[in-house]
Amino acid sequence: MSKPLGPYVPVLRAGDFIYVSGQGGLVDGVKVDGGVAPETVQTMKNLSALLESVGASLDDVVKTTCFLTDMENYAKFNTEYSAAFGDHRPTRSCVAVASLPANFLVEVEAVAYKPLD
């Protein structure tokens, strides 16, 4: 897992809920090349790894917020995002933003529900 780009924790459990800060396409602190598709693939891998670090998985995600710097990338993003979640479909918001940290094209944050027992 890459080090956070700012003064925040990447994942935090609050009772039965897990909050994952916005993730982008970083590998060992370096942004992946190739555009929105490989960035989304890596973003989802990073999100999954953070969830696994606290005993959860993508199947436990109940809500995501997705940020794209260009809505022209929406279809490519959706293809990789859907592949990562498989048949699971959490609620979602997807918005266009002017820019993202590290010049990401995509960022995804998530809320998961995983009872502690």
C-alpha positions as YAML, in Angstrom:
chain: A
units: angstrom
residues:
- id: 1
  name: MET
  ca: [0.00, 0.00, 0.00]
- id: 2
  name: SER
  ca: [1.21, 3.47, -0.86]
- id: 3
  name: LYS
  ca: [1.73, 6.13, 1.76]
- id: 4
  name: PRO
  ca: [-1.13, 8.69, 1.94]
- id: 5
  name: LEU
  ca: [-0.58, 11.90, -0.04]
- id: 6
  name: GLY
  ca: [-1.70, 14.08, 2.86]
- id: 7
  name: PRO
  ca: [-2.31, 14.28, 6.62]
- id: 8
  name: TYR
  ca: [-5.02, 11.62, 6.89]
- id: 9
  name: VAL
  ca: [-5.42, 7.92, 7.54]
- id: 10
  name: PRO
  ca: [-6.28, 5.82, 4.50]
- id: 11
  name: VAL
  ca: [-8.70, 3.54, 6.33]
- id: 12
  name: LEU
  ca: [-10.57, 3.85, 9.62]
- id: 13
  name: ARG
  ca: [-12.99, 1.54, 11.38]
- id: 14
  name: ALA
  ca: [-15.76, 3.18, 13.40]
- id: 15
  name: GLY
  ca: [-17.73, 0.37, 15.00]
- id: 16
  name: ASP
  ca: [-19.28, -1.73, 12.26]
- id: 17
  name: PHE
  ca: [-18.47, 0.85, 9.58]
- id: 18
  name: ILE
  ca: [-15.22, 1.23, 7.67]
- id: 19
  name: TYR
  ca: [-14.28, 4.46, 5.91]
- id: 20
  name: VAL
  ca: [-11.70, 4.43, 3.15]
- id: 21
  name: SER
  ca: [-10.19, 7.75, 2.10]
- id: 22
  name: GLY
  ca: [-10.06, 8.60, -1.59]
- id: 23
  name: GLN
  ca: [-7.80, 6.22, -3.46]
- id: 24
  name: GLY
  ca: [-6.04, 6.74, -6.78]
- id: 25
  name: GLY
  ca: [-3.89, 4.70, -9.11]
- id: 26
  name: LEU
  ca: [-0.65, 4.60, -7.14]
- id: 27
  name: VAL
  ca: [1.81, 1.72, -6.94]
- id: 28
  name: ASP
  ca: [4.65, 2.24, -4.46]
- id: 29
  name: GLY
  ca: [3.98, 5.98, -4.50]
- id: 30
  name: VAL
  ca: [4.06, 6.28, -8.30]
- id: 31
  name: LYS
  ca: [1.01, 6.95, -10.47]
- id: 32
  name: VAL
  ca: [0.31, 4.21, -13.03]
- id: 33
  name: ASP
  ca: [0.53, 5.13, -16.70]
- id: 34
  name: GLY
  ca: [-1.90, 4.45, -19.49]
- id: 35
  name: GLY
  ca: [-4.98, 6.54, -18.77]
- id: 36
  name: VAL
  ca: [-8.22, 6.07, -16.91]
- id: 37
  name: ALA
  ca: [-8.59, 2.28, -17.35]
- id: 38
  name: PRO
  ca: [-5.29, 1.25, -15.69]
- id: 39
  name: GLU
  ca: [-5.72, 4.00, -13.09]
- id: 40
  name: THR
  ca: [-9.15, 2.65, -12.20]
- id: 41
  name: VAL
  ca: [-7.86, -0.93, -12.01]
- id: 42
  name: GLN
  ca: [-5.11, 0.14, -9.60]
- id: 43
  name: THR
  ca: [-7.45, 2.41, -7.64]
- id: 44
  name: MET
  ca: [-9.78, -0.51, -7.02]
- id: 45
  name: LYS
  ca: [-6.85, -2.77, -6.05]
- id: 46
  name: ASN
  ca: [-5.73, -0.14, -3.54]
- id: 47
  name: LEU
  ca: [-9.26, 0.20, -2.17]
- id: 48
  name: SER
  ca: [-9.53, -3.58, -1.84]
- id: 49
  name: ALA
  ca: [-6.15, -3.86, -0.08]
- id: 50
  name: LEU
  ca: [-7.13, -1.23, 2.49]
- id: 51
  name: LEU
  ca: [-10.41, -3.00, 3.19]
- id: 52
  name: GLU
  ca: [-8.57, -6.32, 3.57]
- id: 53
  name: SER
  ca: [-6.19, -4.69, 6.06]
- id: 54
  name: VAL
  ca: [-9.15, -4.29, 8.45]
- id: 55
  name: GLY
  ca: [-10.84, -7.62, 7.71]
- id: 56
  name: ALA
  ca: [-13.29, -6.50, 5.03]
- id: 57
  name: SER
  ca: [-13.63, -6.75, 1.25]
- id: 58
  name: LEU
  ca: [-15.23, -4.97, -1.68]
- id: 59
  name: ASP
  ca: [-18.34, -7.08, -1.03]
- id: 60
  name: ASP
  ca: [-18.80, -5.13, 2.22]
- id: 61
  name: VAL
  ca: [-18.85, -1.73, 0.51]
- id: 62
  name: VAL
  ca: [-22.22, 0.01, 0.81]
- id: 63
  name: LYS
  ca: [-21.36, 3.41, -0.73]
- id: 64
  name: THR
  ca: [-18.71, 4.88, -2.98]
- id: 65
  name: THR
  ca: [-18.02, 8.39, -4.12]
- id: 66
  name: CYS
  ca: [-16.14, 8.54, -7.39]
- id: 67
  name: PHE
  ca: [-14.34, 11.53, -8.83]
- id: 68
  name: LEU
  ca: [-13.40, 11.90, -12.50]
- id: 69
  name: THR
  ca: [-11.49, 14.79, -14.03]
- id: 70
  name: ASP
  ca: [-13.22, 14.20, -17.38]
- id: 71
  name: MET
  ca: [-16.68, 12.69, -17.85]
- id: 72
  name: GLU
  ca: [-15.53, 11.54, -21.29]
- id: 73
  name: ASN
  ca: [-13.82, 8.77, -19.27]
- id: 74
  name: TYR
  ca: [-17.09, 7.68, -17.63]
- id: 75
  name: ALA
  ca: [-17.64, 4.55, -19.77]
- id: 76
  name: LYS
  ca: [-14.03, 3.31, -19.41]
- id: 77
  name: PHE
  ca: [-14.17, 4.00, -15.68]
- id: 78
  name: ASN
  ca: [-17.46, 2.10, -15.32]
- id: 79
  name: THR
  ca: [-16.04, -0.93, -17.12]
- id: 80
  name: GLU
  ca: [-13.12, -1.32, -14.69]
- id: 81
  name: TYR
  ca: [-15.13, -0.26, -11.62]
- id: 82
  name: SER
  ca: [-17.82, -2.86, -12.41]
- id: 83
  name: ALA
  ca: [-15.21, -5.56, -13.04]
- id: 84
  name: ALA
  ca: [-13.69, -4.91, -9.60]
- id: 85
  name: PHE
  ca: [-17.03, -5.23, -7.82]
- id: 86
  name: GLY
  ca: [-18.31, -8.20, -9.85]
- id: 87
  name: ASP
  ca: [-22.01, -8.71, -9.16]
- id: 88
  name: HIS
  ca: [-21.94, -6.50, -6.04]
- id: 89
  name: ARG
  ca: [-23.37, -3.03, -6.61]
- id: 90
  name: PRO
  ca: [-22.95, -0.52, -3.76]
- id: 91
  name: THR
  ca: [-24.72, 2.83, -3.90]
- id: 92
  name: ARG
  ca: [-22.62, 5.41, -5.69]
- id: 93
  name: SER
  ca: [-22.14, 9.04, -6.57]
- id: 94
  name: CYS
  ca: [-19.87, 9.98, -9.46]
- id: 95
  name: VAL
  ca: [-18.88, 13.58, -10.02]
- id: 96
  name: ALA
  ca: [-16.61, 15.56, -12.30]
- id: 97
  name: VAL
  ca: [-13.90, 17.64, -10.65]
- id: 98
  name: ALA
  ca: [-11.41, 20.16, -12.01]
- id: 99
  name: SER
  ca: [-8.39, 18.22, -10.77]
- id: 100
  name: LEU
  ca: [-7.23, 15.56, -8.32]
- id: 101
  name: PRO
  ca: [-4.07, 15.07, -6.25]
- id: 102
  name: ALA
  ca: [-1.07, 13.58, -8.09]
- id: 103
  name: ASN
  ca: [-2.80, 14.40, -11.41]
- id: 104
  name: PHE
  ca: [-5.08, 11.40, -11.01]
- id: 105
  name: LEU
  ca: [-7.82, 10.98, -13.57]
- id: 106
  name: VAL
  ca: [-9.94, 9.05, -11.06]
- id: 107
  name: GLU
  ca: [-10.32, 8.77, -7.29]
- id: 108
  name: VAL
  ca: [-12.68, 6.52, -5.32]
- id: 109
  name: GLU
  ca: [-13.61, 6.70, -1.64]
- id: 110
  name: ALA
  ca: [-15.79, 4.13, 0.10]
- id: 111
  name: VAL
  ca: [-17.86, 3.27, 3.13]
- id: 112
  name: ALA
  ca: [-18.17, -0.40, 4.07]
- id: 113
  name: TYR
  ca: [-20.30, -2.19, 6.65]
- id: 114
  name: LYS
  ca: [-18.71, -5.19, 8.39]
- id: 115
  name: PRO
  ca: [-19.98, -6.15, 11.86]
- id: 116
  name: LEU
  ca: [-17.20, -6.62, 14.40]
- id: 117
  name: ASP
  ca: [-18.49, -9.96, 15.70]
...
